[in-house]
Amino acid sequence: MGAIPRREGDLRNYILVTGAYWADTLADGASRILVLFFFYQLGYSAFEVASLFLFYEFFGIVTNLVGGWIASKLGLKATLFSGLTIQIVALGMLGFAPDAWLIVPYVMASQALSGIAKDLTKMSSKSAVKLVVPEDSESTLFKWVAVLTGSKNALKGIGFFLGGLLLTMVGFQTAILILLAIVATALVTTASLMRGTLGYADMGAKFRHMFSNTREINLLAAARLFLFASRDVWFVVALPVYLQTVLGWSFWQAGAFLAIWVIGYGAVQAAAPALFARRAADTGRTPTGGTAAKLAFLLAAFPTAIALSLAANLDPTPVLVVGLILFGIVFALNSTVHSYLVLSYAEDETVAKNVGFYYMANAGGRLIGTILSGAVYQWLGLQGCLWFSMGFVLIAATISIRLPRSAIVPNPA
């Protein structure tokens, strides 16, 4: 067999993939806020609202695992187009459904498809980064990963604001149909302009190989699981419900606040290469596993401080605003380092498999966080969610200590 080419695809195709991912991210963020606030407004409890997203997160786990295998066999172009198409179907289920159909099982099914769509497009775009960056250019790889991840989260934040605004202005189903139109436009544009393939296909790829990852990627995936559980255990359901019910914020005010936070979070991610530039200049090294561990230990201080401040009956509004900003800055840096390391550890011919496996753990963390965000908030309130967050961050930090201190770890042949 001939050698597998180390670089395929081109910048044009990568830009198209990224644009499609942005459109899907915008629609995904807006639809989540729409579903959350719409059903809480109907009288659903926090735990019931959280249950609407269980299939979204569960099928994200399945999709990242299976999607990496499919991309290895058919190429990233197939997973991208499939993701956009499935997102259109998911939004159509909500936008065209009679009011009587908008009950928990039906919405859970729609959210399951939305989760599949989101993770297919994410895996496609993030895997593509490895294929367009010059070989052995770790600083460029870090920069491209940071820009993609940061811009994605900025658009997700805009989606939060858009969802809250549309719910206030045009209602639930009209808002959903607007999002459907955005994704459909992205699919038509990408399908019309994309040339050739994106990445390479290996029809001999075996599903069992999805689990044959290196020690470094297994450790990184485990740390990623607990890192994202630490965020979502208080951010997904508990915080929006607390803002709306305890602090009395309107839907659009809560959506705008969450949007600003996520946009700022994305901006920090995009700026991460510059923030690490001085360290790289001094040491000649890009971020390593040690960087991830230090950031995780630092991150644990913020949910702890917020919980203690709320227990001391301090004004919750400034406590949450300031605490969430600081938490977001450190979390964004830690997440960006993770996203860089998984691509640094992976080889070109296994990048889709490794990214799929890694984001399967990411989705697992979100699933755990989502379930607990509704359940713990209902039983123990926001403070309980924050203590769970601290515990998950400390577990992530402990795992990260075992990551290598070198920037590149060659995978075995």
Backbone hydrogen bonds, N-H to C=O, Kabsch-Sander energy under -0.5 kcal/mol:
donor,donor_aa,acceptor,acceptor_aa,energy
14,Y,10,D,-2.1
15,I,11,L,-2.6
16,L,12,R,-2.0
17,V,13,N,-2.5
18,T,14,Y,-2.7
19,G,15,I,-2.7
20,A,16,L,-2.3
21,Y,17,V,-2.4
22,W,18,T,-2.4
23,A,19,G,-2.2
24,D,20,A,-2.3
25,T,21,Y,-2.6
26,L,22,W,-2.7
27,A,23,A,-2.1
28,D,24,D,-2.6
29,G,25,T,-2.7
30,A,26,L,-2.1
31,S,27,A,-2.5
32,R,28,D,-1.9
33,I,29,G,-1.7
34,L,30,A,-2.3
35,V,31,S,-2.6
36,L,32,R,-2.6
37,F,33,I,-2.6
38,F,34,L,-2.3
39,F,35,V,-2.1
40,Y,36,L,-1.8
41,Q,37,F,-2.3
42,L,38,F,-1.0
43,G,40,Y,-1.4
44,Y,39,F,-1.9
49,V,45,S,-2.5
50,A,46,A,-2.3
51,S,47,F,-1.9
52,L,48,E,-0.9
52,L,49,V,-0.9
53,F,50,A,-1.5
54,L,51,S,-1.2
57,E,53,F,-2.1
58,F,54,L,-2.9
59,F,55,F,-2.8
60,G,56,Y,-0.7
61,I,57,E,-1.4
62,V,58,F,-1.7
63,T,59,F,-2.6
64,N,60,G,-2.2
65,L,61,I,-1.6
66,V,62,V,-3.0
67,G,63,T,-3.5
68,G,64,N,-1.2
69,W,65,L,-1.1
70,I,66,V,-2.7
71,A,67,G,-2.8
72,S,68,G,-1.7
73,K,69,W,-1.7
74,L,70,I,-3.2
75,G,71,A,-1.9
76,L,198,L,-1.7
77,K,198,L,-0.6
78,A,75,G,-0.5
79,T,75,G,-1.0
80,L,76,L,-2.2
81,F,77,K,-2.3
82,S,78,A,-1.9
83,G,79,T,-2.1
84,L,80,L,-2.1
85,T,81,F,-2.2
86,I,82,S,-2.5
87,Q,83,G,-2.0
88,I,84,L,-1.8
89,V,85,T,-1.8
90,A,86,I,-2.6
91,L,87,Q,-2.4
92,G,88,I,-2.3
93,M,89,V,-1.9
94,L,90,A,-0.9
95,G,91,L,-3.0
96,F,92,G,-2.2
101,W,98,P,-1.8
102,L,98,P,-0.5
102,L,99,D,-1.3
103,I,101,W,-2.7
107,V,103,I,-2.5
108,M,104,V,-2.7
109,A,105,P,-1.8
110,S,106,Y,-2.0
111,Q,107,V,-2.7
112,A,108,M,-1.9
113,L,109,A,-1.8
114,S,110,S,-2.1
115,G,111,Q,-2.4
116,I,112,A,-2.0
117,A,113,L,-2.5
118,K,114,S,-2.6
119,D,115,G,-2.0
120,L,116,I,-1.9
121,T,117,A,-2.1
122,K,118,K,-2.1
123,M,119,D,-2.3
124,S,120,L,-1.9
125,S,121,T,-2.2
126,K,122,K,-2.6
127,S,123,M,-2.0
128,A,124,S,-1.5
129,V,125,S,-0.9
130,K,126,K,-0.6
130,K,127,S,-0.7
131,L,127,S,-0.6
131,L,128,A,-0.8
132,V,128,A,-0.6
132,V,129,V,-1.3
133,V,129,V,-1.3
137,S,134,P,-1.5
138,E,136,D,-0.8
141,L,137,S,-2.2
142,F,138,E,-2.5
143,K,139,S,-2.0
144,W,140,T,-2.7
145,V,141,L,-2.5
146,A,142,F,-2.4
147,V,143,K,-2.5
148,L,144,W,-2.4
149,T,145,V,-2.8
150,G,146,A,-2.8
151,S,147,V,-2.5
152,K,148,L,-2.0
153,N,149,T,-2.1
154,A,150,G,-2.0
155,L,151,S,-2.1
156,K,152,K,-2.0
157,G,153,N,-2.2
158,I,154,A,-2.1
159,G,155,L,-2.2
160,F,156,K,-1.8
161,F,157,G,-2.0
162,L,158,I,-3.0
163,G,159,G,-2.8
164,G,160,F,-2.1
165,L,161,F,-2.6
166,L,162,L,-3.0
167,L,163,G,-2.2
168,T,164,G,-1.5
169,M,165,L,-2.2
170,V,166,L,-2.8
171,G,166,L,-1.3
175,A,171,G,-1.6
176,I,172,F,-2.0
177,L,173,Q,-2.0
178,I,174,T,-1.7
179,L,175,A,-1.8
180,L,176,I,-2.2
181,A,177,L,-1.9
182,I,178,I,-1.5
183,V,179,L,-2.0
184,A,180,L,-2.5
185,T,181,A,-2.1
186,A,182,I,-1.8
187,L,183,V,-2.3
188,V,184,A,-2.4
189,T,185,T,-2.4
190,T,186,A,-2.5
191,A,187,L,-2.6
192,S,188,V,-1.8
193,L,189,T,-2.0
194,M,190,T,-2.3
199,G,197,T,-0.5
202,D,72,S,-3.9
205,A,202,D,-2.2
209,H,206,K,-1.2
210,M,207,F,-2.0
211,F,208,R,-1.4
212,S,209,H,-1.2
213,N,211,F,-1.5
218,N,214,T,-2.2
219,L,215,R,-2.5
220,L,216,E,-2.5
221,A,217,I,-2.5
222,A,218,N,-2.1
223,A,219,L,-2.5
224,R,220,L,-2.4
225,L,221,A,-2.1
226,F,222,A,-1.6
227,L,223,A,-2.2
228,F,224,R,-2.4
229,A,225,L,-1.7
230,S,226,F,-1.7
231,R,227,L,-1.0
232,D,228,F,-2.4
233,V,229,A,-1.7
234,W,231,R,-1.2
235,F,231,R,-1.8
236,V,232,D,-1.2
239,L,234,W,-1.8
241,V,237,V,-2.2
242,Y,238,A,-2.5
243,L,239,L,-2.7
244,Q,240,P,-2.0
245,T,241,V,-2.8
246,V,242,Y,-1.5
247,L,242,Y,-1.9
249,W,243,L,-2.8
254,A,250,S,-2.6
255,G,251,F,-2.8
256,A,252,W,-2.5
257,F,253,Q,-2.3
258,L,254,A,-2.4
259,A,255,G,-2.2
260,I,256,A,-2.8
261,W,257,F,-2.2
262,V,258,L,-2.5
263,I,259,A,-2.8
264,G,260,I,-2.6
265,Y,261,W,-2.6
266,G,262,V,-2.4
267,A,263,I,-2.3
268,V,264,G,-2.3
269,Q,265,Y,-1.9
270,A,266,G,-2.6
271,A,267,A,-1.8
272,A,268,V,-0.6
272,A,269,Q,-1.0
274,A,271,A,-0.6
275,L,271,A,-2.0
276,F,272,A,-2.1
277,A,274,A,-0.7
278,R,274,A,-0.5
280,A,276,F,-2.3
281,A,277,A,-2.6
282,D,278,R,-2.1
283,T,279,R,-2.4
284,G,280,A,-2.9
289,G,404,P,-1.8
292,A,288,T,-1.6
293,A,289,G,-2.1
294,K,290,G,-2.3
295,L,291,T,-2.2
296,A,292,A,-1.9
297,F,293,A,-2.2
298,L,294,K,-2.1
299,L,295,L,-2.3
300,A,296,A,-1.5
301,A,298,L,-1.4
302,F,299,L,-1.5
304,T,300,A,-1.1
305,A,301,A,-2.1
306,I,302,F,-2.4
307,A,303,P,-2.3
308,L,304,T,-2.3
309,S,305,A,-2.2
310,L,306,I,-2.3
311,A,307,A,-2.2
312,A,308,L,-1.4
313,N,310,L,-1.5
314,L,309,S,-2.1
319,V,315,D,-1.5
320,L,316,P,-2.7
321,V,317,T,-2.5
322,V,318,P,-2.6
323,G,319,V,-2.2
324,L,320,L,-2.6
325,I,321,V,-1.8
326,L,322,V,-2.3
327,F,323,G,-2.6
328,G,324,L,-2.5
329,I,325,I,-2.0
330,V,326,L,-1.9
331,F,327,F,-2.7
332,A,328,G,-2.5
333,L,329,I,-1.9
334,N,330,V,-2.4
335,S,331,F,-2.9
336,T,332,A,-2.2
337,V,333,L,-2.1
338,H,334,N,-2.1
339,S,335,S,-2.5
340,Y,336,T,-2.1
341,L,337,V,-2.6
342,V,338,H,-2.2
343,L,339,S,-0.9
344,S,340,Y,-2.2
345,Y,341,L,-2.7
346,A,342,V,-1.2
350,T,347,E,-1.3
351,V,347,E,-0.6
351,V,348,D,-1.1
354,N,350,T,-2.7
355,V,351,V,-2.9
356,G,352,A,-2.4
357,F,353,K,-2.5
358,Y,354,N,-2.6
359,Y,355,V,-2.7
360,M,356,G,-1.2
361,A,357,F,-1.4
362,N,358,Y,-1.6
363,A,359,Y,-2.4
364,G,360,M,-2.0
365,G,361,A,-2.2
366,R,362,N,-1.9
367,L,363,A,-2.4
368,I,364,G,-2.3
369,G,365,G,-2.6
370,T,366,R,-2.8
371,I,367,L,-2.4
372,L,368,I,-2.3
373,S,369,G,-2.2
374,G,370,T,-1.5
375,A,371,I,-2.2
376,V,372,L,-2.7
377,Y,372,L,-0.7
377,Y,373,S,-0.9
378,Q,374,G,-1.9
379,W,375,A,-1.6
380,L,376,V,-4.1
381,G,376,V,-0.8
381,G,377,Y,-1.2
384,G,380,L,-0.9
385,C,381,G,-1.5
386,L,382,L,-2.0
387,W,383,Q,-2.0
388,F,384,G,-1.9
389,S,385,C,-2.1
390,M,386,L,-2.2
391,G,387,W,-2.0
392,F,388,F,-2.3
393,V,389,S,-2.3
394,L,390,M,-2.1
395,I,391,G,-1.7
396,A,392,F,-2.2
397,A,393,V,-2.6
398,T,394,L,-2.2
399,I,395,I,-2.2
400,S,396,A,-2.3
401,I,397,A,-1.2
402,R,399,I,-1.6
403,L,400,S,-1.7
